[in-house]
C-alpha cells in the first residue's frame, strides 16, 4: 500500500541500528513494513488481531526464556 497520507511510526524503543518495523493504521486494519525498506512489502493485519498480538507482547507471551 503506497499512500502518501499514511502516517508510519515505529517504537520509541527501536534500536539505533534500525532493526525495527513501522506501523500505520487504516480503517479496520494495521499495516506493517520493514523500516529499512519503506518501498518493500507491507503486511496487513485485522485491527482486532493486532490488538491481541500487542496484548500478548505486553503480557510476555513471546519472551524468550532465559534472556
Secondary structure per residue as TSV (DSSP state, phi and psi in degrees):
chain	resnum	aa	ss	phi	psi
A	1	X	-	360.0	118.2
A	2	X	-	-114.8	89.6
A	3	X	-	-125.8	118.1
A	4	X	T	-63.7	-17.8
A	5	X	T	-85.6	-5.7
A	6	X	-	-72.6	140.9
A	7	X	-	-105.9	105.2
A	8	X	-	-87.8	139.9
A	9	X	B	-141.6	155.8
A	10	X	-	-131.5	163.7
A	11	X	-	-60.2	142.4
A	12	X	T	-68.9	-13.1
A	13	X	T	-93.2	5.3
A	14	X	-	-65.7	145.3
A	15	X	-	-72.4	155.2
A	16	X	T	-62.7	-24.4
A	17	X	T	-71.6	-11.7
A	18	X	-	82.7	18.1
A	19	X	-	-83.6	78.1
A	20	X	-	-152.1	175.4
A	21	X	E	-116.4	160.9
A	22	X	E	-118.8	149.4
A	23	X	E	-125.9	151.4
A	24	X	E	-138.9	142.5
A	25	X	E	-99.8	137.0
A	26	X	E	-130.2	166.2
A	27	X	T	-54.0	123.9
A	28	X	T	67.3	11.1
A	29	X	E	-151.2	163.0
A	30	X	E	-126.6	131.5
A	31	X	E	-101.4	143.3
A	32	X	E	-133.6	135.1
A	33	X	E	-141.8	162.9
A	34	X	E	-77.5	125.2
A	35	X	T	-63.8	-23.8
A	36	X	T	-82.8	-10.0
A	37	X	-	-137.4	68.9
A	38	X	T	-60.4	-23.8
A	39	X	T	-96.3	4.5
A	40	X	S	-82.5	-165.6
A	41	X	-	-65.1	152.7
A	42	X	-	-123.1	128.5
A	43	X	E	-92.3	143.4
A	44	X	E	-118.7	128.7
A	45	X	E	-123.4	141.2
A	46	X	E	-59.9	139.6
A	47	X	H	-55.8	-38.5
A	48	X	H	-66.5	-39.0
A	49	X	H	-68.8	-37.2
A	50	X	H	-64.3	-42.1
A	51	X	H	-60.2	-42.4
A	52	X	H	-62.8	-41.2
A	53	X	H	-62.9	-47.7
A	54	X	H	-63.0	-39.2
A	55	X	H	-61.6	-39.9
A	56	X	H	-63.8	-38.9
A	57	X	H	-62.2	-49.1
A	58	X	H	-64.1	-28.9
A	59	X	T	-84.3	-3.6
A	60	X	T	82.5	13.2
A	61	X	T	-59.9	-27.7
A	62	X	T	-108.9	8.5
A	63	X	-	-65.2	141.6
A	64	X	-	-83.2	133.1
A	65	X	T	-61.7	138.6
A	66	X	T	75.7	9.1
A	67	X	-	-109.6	360.0
